[in-house]
């Protein structure tokens, strides 16, 4: 997959694509349906996705709480798995955000990237102040020479599949509901970083990962599937993970600590992809370390049972 970040300097081979446009946070089933429509609209053209970095929501409200379901690199990996050949990951800056809807259609889609066809969701808004909508884009396409398909919103059990609904499910401790909308497990990916090694002292050595910049699922313990993406221990594992601030140890900065079952080795510096399967319990304060260890034993046993049925 080729990544293009500047719409004003595009190689000839990257023009003429059929492209799905959106933020694609989570790459959920609704996003996947938009990509499928782009694929079907012009099967002989390169299949592309246009998205924006930073996320426009973060650009306009940089101090707002973290909301992203995945970082840009994770999103790119997921899109490549779906067969996307061109990722137009445009730099969302003051100049781009100031374009009128007509200016965006002309300068970015038609003249800049030279796209042959675009697909957007029915709720798509674009241009300065989000003043343009999907029907406006369709009108501009007729004037400027590119096709436009408007994808209907995806409904599931009377609820619209959306990144917002997925965030809500995760915040409520319902990762399987989130997975049903995503079409895949919700995963947190990142590098294993150094910790305080308390898990090792307790007999449960964990791989610690930052969740900075990401939406925070419900704090507590999860049954997880773990892929080690690089390094000497590359492979897939079952495990249990703790999401939160470690109240037993007066923690104040949330992170993800994952214990891999039947594993021995050093994971520092490796990249992990941790899939949240089931929420086992919330974070708790225990009377002492013995009570904590007993609960961790119970958590791991429960996680093994759950993961053994997948």
C-alpha positions as CSV (number, residue, x, y, z in Angstrom):
1,X,0.0,0.0,0.0
2,X,1.3,3.4,-1.0
3,X,0.8,6.4,1.4
4,X,0.3,9.9,-0.1
5,X,0.3,12.8,2.3
6,X,0.4,15.9,0.0
7,X,-2.5,16.4,-2.5
8,X,-0.5,19.0,-4.3
9,X,2.4,16.7,-5.3
10,X,1.0,13.4,-6.6
11,X,2.7,10.8,-8.8
12,X,0.9,9.9,-12.0
13,X,0.4,6.3,-10.9
14,X,-1.4,7.6,-7.8
15,X,-4.1,9.4,-9.8
16,X,-7.3,7.9,-11.1
17,X,-8.1,5.9,-8.0
18,X,-11.5,5.2,-6.7
19,X,-11.5,6.3,-3.1
20,X,-13.6,6.0,0.1
21,X,-13.4,9.3,2.2
22,X,-13.7,9.6,5.9
23,X,-11.8,9.5,9.2
24,X,-12.1,5.6,9.5
25,X,-11.4,5.6,13.3
26,X,-11.7,1.9,14.2
27,X,-12.3,0.8,10.5
28,X,-15.7,-0.6,11.6
29,X,-18.3,-2.4,9.5
30,X,-19.7,0.9,8.3
31,X,-16.3,1.9,7.1
32,X,-15.7,-1.4,5.5
33,X,-19.0,-1.2,3.6
34,X,-17.9,2.2,2.2
35,X,-14.6,0.7,1.1
36,X,-16.5,-2.2,-0.6
37,X,-18.6,0.3,-2.5
38,X,-15.5,2.1,-3.7
39,X,-14.0,-1.2,-4.8
40,X,-17.2,-2.1,-6.8
41,X,-17.6,1.4,-8.3
42,X,-14.4,1.0,-10.4
43,X,-12.9,-2.5,-10.1
44,X,-10.1,-1.8,-12.5
45,X,-8.9,1.4,-10.7
46,X,-6.6,1.5,-7.8
47,X,-8.6,1.2,-4.5
48,X,-7.9,4.0,-2.1
49,X,-8.9,5.6,1.1
50,X,-8.7,9.3,1.9
51,X,-8.4,10.2,5.6
52,X,-6.8,13.0,7.6
53,X,-4.0,13.3,10.2
54,X,-4.3,14.7,12.7
55,X,-8.0,13.8,13.1
56,X,-10.0,17.0,12.5
57,X,-11.6,16.6,15.9
58,X,-8.2,16.7,17.5
59,X,-7.1,19.6,15.3
60,X,-10.0,21.8,16.4
61,X,-10.0,20.7,20.1
62,X,-6.4,19.7,20.9
63,X,-7.0,19.7,24.7
64,X,-10.1,17.5,24.6
65,X,-10.0,14.1,26.2
66,X,-8.5,11.3,24.1
67,X,-11.1,9.8,21.8
68,X,-9.3,7.8,19.0
69,X,-10.0,4.1,18.8
70,X,-6.7,3.5,17.0
71,X,-3.5,5.4,16.1
72,X,-2.8,6.2,12.5
73,X,-0.3,3.3,12.0
74,X,-2.8,0.8,13.3
75,X,-5.5,2.2,11.0
76,X,-3.1,1.9,8.1
77,X,-2.4,-1.7,8.9
78,X,-6.1,-2.5,9.1
79,X,-6.8,-0.8,5.8
80,X,-4.0,-2.6,4.0
81,X,-5.5,-5.9,5.2
82,X,-8.7,-4.9,3.5
83,X,-6.9,-4.6,0.2
84,X,-6.5,-0.8,0.1
85,X,-3.8,0.1,-2.4
86,X,-3.5,3.9,-1.9
87,X,-3.8,5.6,1.4
88,X,-4.3,9.4,1.0
89,X,-3.5,10.4,4.5
90,X,-3.8,14.2,4.1
91,X,-2.2,16.6,6.5
92,X,-5.2,18.3,8.2
93,X,-4.0,21.9,8.8
94,X,-5.3,25.4,8.7
95,X,-5.0,25.6,4.9
96,X,-7.0,22.4,4.3
97,X,-9.6,23.2,7.0
98,X,-10.2,26.7,5.4
99,X,-11.1,25.3,1.9
100,X,-14.8,25.8,1.0
101,X,-16.7,22.7,-0.1
102,X,-16.2,23.7,-3.7
103,X,-12.6,24.4,-3.1
104,X,-12.1,21.0,-1.5
105,X,-13.8,19.2,-4.4
106,X,-11.8,21.1,-7.0
107,X,-8.4,21.5,-5.4
108,X,-8.1,18.2,-3.5
109,X,-10.3,15.6,-5.3
110,X,-10.4,16.7,-8.9
111,X,-7.2,18.7,-9.6
112,X,-4.9,17.6,-6.8
113,X,-5.4,13.9,-6.5
114,X,-7.2,13.4,-9.8
115,X,-9.6,10.8,-8.4
116,X,-12.0,9.0,-10.7
117,X,-14.7,8.1,-8.2
118,X,-15.3,8.8,-4.5
119,X,-17.6,7.1,-1.9
120,X,-18.8,8.9,1.2
121,X,-21.3,8.1,4.0
122,X,-24.7,9.7,4.0
123,X,-23.7,11.8,7.0
124,X,-20.5,13.1,5.3
125,X,-19.7,16.8,5.8
126,X,-16.7,18.6,4.4
127,X,-15.3,22.1,3.7
128,X,-14.9,25.1,6.0
129,X,-17.3,24.8,9.0
130,X,-18.5,21.4,7.7
131,X,-20.7,23.4,5.4
132,X,-20.8,20.9,2.6
133,X,-22.7,17.6,2.6
134,X,-22.8,14.4,0.5
135,X,-25.3,15.8,-2.0
136,X,-23.2,18.9,-2.5
137,X,-20.2,16.6,-3.3
138,X,-22.3,14.7,-5.8
139,X,-23.2,18.0,-7.5
140,X,-19.5,19.0,-7.6
141,X,-18.6,15.6,-9.0
142,X,-20.9,16.1,-12.0
143,X,-19.4,19.6,-12.6
144,X,-15.7,18.5,-12.2
145,X,-15.6,15.0,-13.7
146,X,-15.5,12.5,-10.8
147,X,-18.2,10.1,-9.8
148,X,-19.8,10.1,-6.4
149,X,-21.5,7.3,-4.5
150,X,-23.4,8.0,-1.2
151,X,-23.3,5.0,1.1
152,X,-26.3,4.6,3.5
153,X,-25.6,4.5,7.2
154,X,-25.2,0.9,8.5
155,X,-27.8,-0.2,11.1
156,X,-27.3,-3.1,13.5
157,X,-30.0,-4.1,16.0
158,X,-31.7,-0.8,15.5
159,X,-28.5,1.2,16.3
160,X,-26.3,2.9,13.8
161,X,-22.8,1.5,13.6
162,X,-20.5,4.3,14.4
163,X,-17.2,5.1,16.1
164,X,-19.2,6.9,18.8
165,X,-21.3,3.8,19.5
166,X,-18.1,1.7,19.7
167,X,-16.6,4.1,22.2
168,X,-19.7,3.9,24.3
169,X,-19.6,0.1,24.3
170,X,-16.0,0.0,25.4
171,X,-16.6,2.6,28.1
172,X,-19.3,0.4,29.5
173,X,-17.2,-2.7,29.6
174,X,-18.8,-4.4,26.6
175,X,-15.9,-5.3,24.2
176,X,-18.0,-8.0,22.4
177,X,-20.6,-5.4,21.5
178,X,-17.8,-3.2,20.2
179,X,-16.4,-6.1,18.2
180,X,-19.8,-6.8,16.7
181,X,-19.8,-3.3,15.2
182,X,-16.1,-3.3,14.3
183,X,-16.2,-6.7,12.6
184,X,-13.0,-7.5,14.5
185,X,-11.8,-7.4,18.1
186,X,-10.9,-3.9,19.4
187,X,-7.1,-3.9,19.6
188,X,-4.6,-1.7,21.3
189,X,-1.2,-1.7,19.6
190,X,2.0,-0.3,20.8
191,X,5.5,-0.9,22.0
192,X,6.2,-2.6,25.3
193,X,7.7,-0.1,27.7
194,X,9.5,-0.3,31.0
195,X,7.4,-0.5,34.1
196,X,7.9,-0.9,37.8
197,X,8.1,-4.7,37.6
198,X,5.5,-5.2,40.3
199,X,3.8,-7.9,38.3
200,X,7.1,-9.9,38.1
201,X,7.4,-9.6,41.9
202,X,3.9,-10.9,42.3
203,X,4.5,-13.8,39.9
204,X,2.6,-12.3,37.0
205,X,5.2,-10.5,34.7
206,X,3.4,-8.1,32.5
207,X,4.1,-6.3,29.2
208,X,3.3,-2.6,29.8
209,X,1.9,-0.4,27.0
210,X,0.9,3.3,26.9
211,X,-2.7,4.2,26.0
212,X,-1.9,7.9,25.6
213,X,-4.0,9.5,22.9
214,X,-6.5,6.7,22.8
215,X,-10.1,6.4,24.0
216,X,-10.0,4.7,27.4
217,X,-12.1,1.5,27.7
218,X,-13.6,0.7,31.1
219,X,-10.8,0.2,33.7
220,X,-10.5,-3.3,34.9
221,X,-9.3,-6.8,33.9
222,X,-9.9,-8.3,30.5
223,X,-9.4,-11.7,28.8
224,X,-7.2,-10.9,25.8
225,X,-5.7,-12.3,22.6
226,X,-2.2,-11.0,22.0
227,X,-0.1,-10.9,18.9
228,X,3.6,-10.1,19.3
229,X,4.2,-8.4,15.9
230,X,8.0,-8.4,15.9
231,X,11.1,-9.6,17.7
232,X,12.2,-13.1,18.7
233,X,8.9,-14.0,20.3
234,X,6.7,-13.1,17.4
235,X,3.4,-15.1,17.5
236,X,0.0,-15.3,19.0
237,X,-0.9,-15.9,22.7
238,X,-3.7,-15.9,25.2
239,X,-3.6,-13.7,28.2
240,X,-5.2,-11.4,30.8
241,X,-4.7,-7.7,30.9
242,X,-5.3,-4.9,33.4
243,X,-6.4,-1.5,32.0
244,X,-6.2,1.4,34.4
245,X,-4.2,3.2,37.1
246,X,-3.4,0.3,39.5
247,X,-5.2,1.6,42.7
248,X,-3.3,-0.9,44.9
249,X,-0.1,1.0,44.1
250,X,-1.4,4.6,44.1
251,X,-1.1,4.9,40.3
252,X,-2.4,8.0,38.5
253,X,-1.5,7.4,34.9
254,X,-3.6,4.8,33.0
255,X,-1.8,2.1,30.9
256,X,-2.3,-1.4,29.8
257,X,-0.5,-4.3,31.5
258,X,-0.7,-7.7,29.8
259,X,0.2,-11.1,31.2
260,X,0.8,-13.7,28.5
261,X,-0.1,-17.3,29.5
262,X,2.5,-20.0,29.2
263,X,5.2,-17.4,28.1
264,X,8.7,-16.8,29.1
265,X,10.9,-14.1,27.6
266,X,11.7,-10.5,27.3
267,X,9.3,-8.3,25.3
268,X,10.8,-4.9,25.9
269,X,10.8,-3.0,22.7
270,X,8.5,-5.4,20.9
271,X,5.2,-4.3,19.4
272,X,2.1,-5.9,20.7
273,X,-1.4,-6.0,19.4
274,X,-3.8,-6.7,22.3
275,X,-7.4,-7.6,21.5
276,X,-10.0,-7.0,24.3
277,X,-12.3,-10.1,24.3
278,X,-14.2,-10.0,27.6
279,X,-14.4,-7.6,30.6
280,X,-13.8,-9.7,33.7
281,X,-14.1,-7.2,36.5
282,X,-13.5,-3.6,37.4
283,X,-10.4,-2.3,39.1
284,X,-10.5,-3.1,42.8
285,X,-8.7,-2.2,46.0
286,X,-7.6,-5.2,48.0
287,X,-6.8,-5.7,51.7
288,X,-3.3,-6.9,50.9
289,X,-1.0,-8.5,48.3
290,X,-2.2,-12.0,49.2
291,X,-5.8,-11.1,48.3
292,X,-4.6,-9.4,45.1
293,X,-2.6,-12.5,44.0
294,X,-5.6,-14.8,44.8
295,X,-7.8,-12.6,42.6
296,X,-5.2,-12.5,39.8
297,X,-5.1,-16.3,39.9
298,X,-8.9,-16.4,39.6
299,X,-8.9,-13.8,36.8
300,X,-6.4,-15.8,34.8
301,X,-8.4,-19.0,35.2
302,X,-11.5,-17.3,34.0
303,X,-9.7,-15.8,31.1
304,X,-8.3,-19.2,30.1
305,X,-11.8,-20.7,30.1
306,X,-13.2,-17.9,28.0
307,X,-10.4,-17.9,25.5
308,X,-10.5,-21.6,25.2
309,X,-13.9,-21.5,23.7
310,X,-13.0,-19.2,20.8
